[in-house]
Amino acid sequence: MNQFEPIYHAESRPLSLWLAPNSKPAREDLARECRVRGLVIDRDPSQAASAIREHIAASEGVVLYLNSLKVSVDQPLGVAILYLQQHPETPWWLVCDGIEIAEVREAESFQYLAFDQLQQSWQLDQHSPVQIAQALLKLVFQRFMRQNAPSWLSLLATTQTAAPAKGAHLALDWSDWTQDYAIDNAAWPVIQQALIDVKNVIVGQAIERLLILPQVHLTAALLIGATFNTRVDGPTQMWVSNRFNNALTWWNCNAQGTAHGLKTQTSMLNQGQAVSMEWAITQPVAKVIQPIERYIERQLQQQLKQRNLYAKADQQRFDIESSLQASALAHFFRSELLAQASPLVHLFAAMPAALAVCFGRQLNACPPLQCYELKGYTDYEPSWIIRV
């Protein structure tokens, strides 16, 4: 590893919080909004006292979600309150649902808590779970940076499986929206807002070096790149991981390659004003093109003036060998996008998530990009329009 390669610590533990268990829907909404912003919260929190204490000790703090003043010492909430009494250095926050904060301060069950060390409190009838999650992300991340200041910040995003217990500093977990590898279209505005919030805290802390590990659907990878596009004031060094055949390689997002190795095949339809861009990278053209043509025939035939297919000359799988080649492809993508003179570009892509991040970084002052996801390996469906 030379001095220009990123320093990646696979053992890094993502930022996490212990959020008091509760059956209230708003508690689950808050947990989900925290997870999409990189604060890991268990979906099935343990009820065992020893496990609760261990979890709290390993987390960035405790969020007491309260909708009742009745607490017993053998409940998870009671265990957490006792832990906070015994460990006053532990950061904690208070979320009140249906009860007043003043009532909590006066209640016997809570009177021994160090309220003078309370980080912040929220009343749910005055704040939404989104607002609280945004505030928690900012507070927790600022504290983490003050205490650690890593030379490289690692940002992992996942849509397909739950966030791992290690492997990044921030783990953006969007898997609540995924079922059988298909992502709910209602997730895209949520993911976009979460990325904006994460970008804002990263820029606010003047982080200069960022590692991105995308384990996501292609639309999400494009959104990551678009959020940290080349015009954004932010990290001056950015690398993205590409995992292939269980091997992890890194691409420098600031590389300046020119030789991309693809050929363009253009078909004129002259039926509308939109353009289709079809990329066959991870699969041969014969496999990629069938679901694209099926979707276009059913849904887009009358809207397209032109189709562009990007693939190897022999139409076989295209292996990306270096950062320079990934960079060349990304710059080629931008030049093609700007050349379309179309009010909307439809993007169908079979490519690594890492390359989609590189493509997304080129999305500024470009036509709106309608993205698609392949459902069940046989049919495309529209996901999200990216406008930057």
C-alpha positions in Angstrom: 0.0 0.0 0.0 1.6 3.3 -1.1 1.0 6.7 0.4 -1.7 7.6 -2.0 -3.9 4.6 -1.1 -6.6 4.9 1.6 -6.1 3.7 5.1 -9.1 1.4 5.7 -9.6 -0.2 9.1 -11.9 -3.2 8.6 -12.4 -3.4 12.4 -13.9 0.0 12.7 -17.2 -0.1 14.5 -20.1 2.0 13.2 -21.6 4.7 15.3 -24.6 3.3 17.3 -27.1 4.2 19.9 -29.2 2.3 22.4 -32.8 3.3 21.9 -35.2 2.2 24.6 -37.5 -0.5 23.3 -41.1 0.4 22.9 -44.0 -0.8 20.9 -45.0 2.7 19.8 -44.9 3.2 16.0 -43.1 6.5 16.5 -40.3 4.7 18.3 -39.8 2.5 15.2 -40.0 5.5 12.9 -37.2 7.2 14.9 -35.1 4.0 14.8 -35.5 3.8 11.1 -34.7 7.5 10.5 -31.5 7.1 12.7 -30.4 4.0 10.7 -30.8 5.6 7.3 -28.5 8.4 8.6 -25.7 6.1 9.9 -26.6 5.6 13.5 -27.0 1.9 14.0 -30.0 0.8 16.2 -30.9 -2.8 16.8 -34.1 -4.0 15.2 -34.5 -6.6 17.9 -33.0 -5.2 21.1 -32.1 -7.7 23.8 -34.1 -7.9 26.9 -31.3 -9.3 29.0 -29.8 -6.9 31.5 -26.2 -8.0 30.9 -26.6 -7.6 27.1 -28.2 -4.2 27.5 -25.3 -3.0 29.6 -22.8 -4.3 27.1 -24.6 -2.7 24.2 -24.8 0.7 26.0 -21.1 0.5 26.9 -20.2 -0.1 23.2 -22.5 2.6 21.8 -22.2 6.4 21.5 -25.0 6.9 24.1 -28.6 6.2 25.2 -31.8 7.5 23.9 -34.6 7.2 26.5 -37.9 6.9 24.6 -40.6 7.4 27.1 -44.4 7.2 26.8 -45.0 6.2 30.5 -43.6 7.2 33.9 -44.0 3.6 35.1 -40.6 1.9 35.0 -39.5 -1.3 36.8 -35.9 -2.2 37.4 -36.2 -5.5 35.5 -37.4 -3.8 32.3 -34.8 -2.8 29.6 -35.7 0.9 30.3 -35.0 0.4 34.0 -31.7 -1.3 33.3 -30.7 1.6 31.1 -31.7 4.2 33.8 -29.7 2.4 36.4 -26.7 2.2 34.0 -26.9 6.0 33.5 -27.0 6.6 37.2 -23.9 4.4 37.6 -22.1 5.9 34.6 -22.9 9.6 34.5 -20.3 10.1 31.8 -22.5 8.3 29.3 -24.2 10.7 26.9 -28.0 10.4 26.9 -31.0 12.0 25.2 -34.7 12.1 26.1 -37.7 11.6 23.7 -41.1 12.1 25.3 -44.2 10.7 23.6 -47.5 11.6 25.3 -45.9 12.8 28.5 -44.3 16.1 29.5 -40.5 16.5 30.0 -41.3 18.3 33.3 -43.2 15.2 34.5 -40.2 13.0 33.8 -37.9 15.3 35.9 -40.3 15.1 38.8 -41.1 11.4 38.6 -39.7 9.1 41.3 -38.3 6.6 38.8 -36.2 9.3 37.1 -35.2 11.6 40.0 -31.7 10.2 40.3 -30.8 10.7 36.7 -28.2 13.4 36.1 -30.5 15.8 34.2 -27.7 18.4 34.2 -25.9 16.1 31.9 -28.8 15.5 29.6 -27.6 16.2 26.1 -31.0 17.3 24.6 -34.7 16.5 25.0 -37.5 16.4 22.5 -41.3 16.4 22.8 -42.8 14.3 20.0 -45.8 16.5 19.5 -43.4 19.3 18.7 -40.7 17.4 16.7 -40.9 14.7 14.1 -38.7 11.5 14.2 -36.8 13.0 11.2 -35.9 16.2 13.0 -34.8 14.2 16.1 -32.7 11.8 14.0 -31.1 14.8 12.2 -30.2 16.4 15.5 -28.9 13.1 17.0 -26.7 12.5 13.9 -25.1 16.0 14.2 -24.6 15.7 18.0 -23.2 12.1 17.9 -21.0 12.7 14.9 -19.5 15.9 16.3 -18.7 14.2 19.6 -17.1 11.2 17.7 -14.9 13.6 15.6 -13.8 15.5 18.7 -12.7 12.3 20.4 -11.3 10.3 17.4 -10.6 12.5 14.4 -9.8 9.6 12.1 -7.3 10.3 9.2 -9.9 8.7 6.8 -13.6 8.6 7.5 -15.2 5.4 6.2 -18.8 5.6 5.0 -20.6 2.3 4.3 -24.1 2.2 2.8 -26.3 -0.8 2.5 -29.7 -1.5 1.0 -29.6 -5.2 0.6 -28.7 -6.5 4.1 -28.6 -5.0 7.6 -25.5 -2.9 8.5 -22.6 -5.0 9.7 -21.2 -4.8 13.2 -17.9 -3.5 11.9 -16.2 -2.2 8.8 -16.9 1.6 8.8 -17.3 4.6 11.0 -20.8 5.5 9.6 -23.0 2.7 8.3 -26.1 4.0 6.4 -28.6 1.2 6.8 -31.4 1.4 4.2 -32.4 -2.3 4.4 -35.6 -1.5 6.2 -36.9 -0.6 2.8 -35.8 -3.8 1.1 -37.7 -7.0 0.6 -36.4 -9.9 -1.5 -33.7 -7.6 -2.8 -36.3 -5.2 -4.3 -36.4 -1.8 -2.7 -39.6 0.1 -2.0 -39.9 3.1 -4.3 -41.0 5.2 -1.3 -37.5 4.8 0.0 -35.8 7.1 -2.6 -36.8 10.5 -1.2 -35.9 9.2 2.3 -32.5 8.0 1.2 -31.9 11.3 -0.7 -32.7 13.4 2.4 -30.6 11.1 4.6 -27.6 11.5 2.3 -28.0 15.3 2.3 -28.0 15.2 6.1 -24.8 13.0 6.2 -23.1 15.2 3.7 -23.9 18.3 5.8 -22.3 16.9 9.0 -19.3 15.7 7.0 -18.8 19.1 5.4 -19.5 20.8 8.7 -16.6 18.9 10.3 -14.3 19.8 7.4 -13.4 16.2 6.7 -10.8 16.0 4.0 -10.5 12.2 3.3 -13.5 10.0 2.7 -13.8 6.3 2.0 -17.1 5.1 0.5 -18.2 1.4 0.6 -21.4 1.0 -1.4 -23.3 -2.2 -0.9 -26.4 -0.9 -2.5 -28.8 -0.8 -5.4 -27.5 1.2 -8.3 -29.9 4.1 -7.8 -28.6 4.5 -4.3 -25.0 4.4 -5.5 -25.8 7.1 -8.1 -27.4 9.2 -5.3 -24.3 8.8 -3.1 -22.1 10.0 -5.9 -24.5 12.9 -6.8 -24.6 14.0 -3.2 -20.8 14.2 -3.1 -20.5 15.4 -6.7 -17.4 17.1 -8.0 -18.9 20.6 -7.4 -19.6 20.0 -3.7 -17.4 21.7 -1.1 -16.2 18.7 0.9 -13.6 16.0 1.1 -10.6 16.7 -1.1 -9.7 13.0 -1.3 -12.4 10.4 -2.0 -12.0 6.7 -2.7 -14.7 4.1 -3.4 -14.4 0.4 -2.8 -15.2 -2.2 -5.5 -15.8 -5.7 -4.3 -15.5 -8.4 -7.0 -15.0 -12.2 -6.4 -14.6 -11.4 -2.6 -11.6 -9.1 -3.3 -11.8 -5.5 -2.2 -10.1 -2.9 -4.4 -10.1 0.9 -4.2 -10.7 3.4 -6.9 -9.5 7.0 -6.5 -12.5 9.2 -7.3 -10.2 12.1 -8.2 -8.3 10.1 -10.8 -8.1 11.6 -14.3 -8.3 8.8 -16.8 -9.2 9.2 -20.5 -9.1 5.7 -22.1 -12.4 4.0 -21.3 -12.5 1.2 -23.9 -16.3 1.2 -24.7 -18.1 1.6 -28.0 -21.4 3.4 -28.5 -24.2 1.9 -30.6 -26.9 4.5 -31.4 -30.4 3.7 -32.6 -32.8 6.4 -33.8 -36.4 6.1 -32.9 -37.7 9.7 -33.4 -40.8 9.0 -31.4 -40.3 11.6 -28.6 -37.7 13.9 -27.0 -36.2 11.6 -24.3 -33.0 9.5 -24.7 -32.2 6.1 -23.3 -28.6 5.4 -22.1 -27.9 1.6 -21.7 -24.7 0.4 -20.1 -23.5 -3.2 -20.3 -20.5 -3.5 -17.9 -20.9 -6.4 -15.5 -22.9 -8.5 -18.0 -22.6 -9.2 -21.7 -24.9 -7.3 -24.0 -27.1 -10.3 -24.8 -28.0 -10.7 -21.2 -28.4 -7.0 -20.4 -30.5 -5.9 -23.5 -33.5 -8.2 -23.2 -35.2 -6.7 -20.1 -34.3 -3.2 -21.4 -36.0 -3.8 -24.7 -39.0 -5.4 -23.1 -39.5 -2.3 -20.8 -39.0 0.2 -23.7 -41.4 -1.7 -25.9 -44.1 -1.6 -23.1 -43.5 1.8 -21.6 -41.2 4.1 -23.5 -41.5 3.4 -27.2 -43.4 6.6 -27.9 -41.2 8.8 -25.7 -37.7 8.1 -27.1 -36.0 9.9 -29.9 -32.7 7.9 -29.4 -31.2 4.9 -27.7 -27.5 4.6 -26.9 -25.9 1.3 -26.0 -22.4 1.4 -24.3 -20.5 -1.9 -24.3 -17.2 -3.6 -25.4 -16.7 -4.0 -29.1 -17.2 -7.8 -28.8 -20.3 -7.1 -26.6 -18.9 -9.2 -23.7 -18.4 -8.4 -20.1 -16.2 -5.4 -19.4 -13.7 -5.6 -16.6 -12.6 -2.3 -15.0 -8.9 -2.7 -14.2 -8.0 0.6 -12.4 -9.1 3.9 -11.0 -8.0 5.6 -14.2 -10.4 3.4 -16.3 -13.3 4.0 -13.8 -12.6 7.7 -14.0 -12.4 7.6 -17.8 -15.8 5.9 -17.9 -17.3 8.5 -15.5 -16.1 11.4 -17.6 -17.3 9.7 -20.7 -20.7 9.3 -19.1 -20.9 13.0 -18.3 -19.9 14.0 -21.8 -22.5 11.7 -23.3 -25.1 13.0 -20.9 -24.4 16.6 -21.7 -24.5 15.8 -25.5 -28.1 14.4 -25.4 -30.0 17.8 -25.5 -32.9 15.9 -23.9 -35.3 17.1 -21.2 -35.0 13.6 -19.6 -32.5 10.8 -19.9 -33.4 7.2 -19.0 -30.5 5.3 -17.5 -30.5 1.5 -17.7 -27.3 0.1 -16.2 -25.5 -3.2 -15.4 -22.4 -2.0 -13.6 -20.6 -2.2 -10.3 -22.0 0.0 -7.5 -18.6 1.6 -7.2 -18.8 2.8 -10.8 -22.3 4.1 -10.3 -20.9 6.2 -7.4 -18.3 7.5 -9.9 -21.0 8.3 -12.4 -23.1 10.1 -9.8 -20.2 12.3 -8.9 -20.4 13.7 -12.5 -24.1 14.7 -12.1 -24.1 18.5 -11.8 -25.7 20.9 -14.3 -26.9 17.8 -16.3 -30.3 16.8 -17.6 -32.6 15.0 -15.1 -31.7 11.3 -14.9 -34.5 8.7 -14.6 -33.0 5.7 -12.9 -34.3 2.1 -13.1 -33.9 -1.0 -10.9 -33.9 -4.5 -12.3 -36.6 -6.5 -10.5 -36.0 -10.2 -10.2 -33.4 -10.1 -13.0 -36.1 -10.0 -15.6 -37.9 -6.7 -15.5 -37.0 -3.1 -15.1 -39.0 -0.6 -13.1 -38.5 3.2 -12.6 -36.9 4.1 -9.3 -36.0 7.8 -8.9 -35.3 10.9 -10.9 -31.9 12.5 -9.9 -31.8 16.2 -10.4 -28.6 18.0 -9.5 
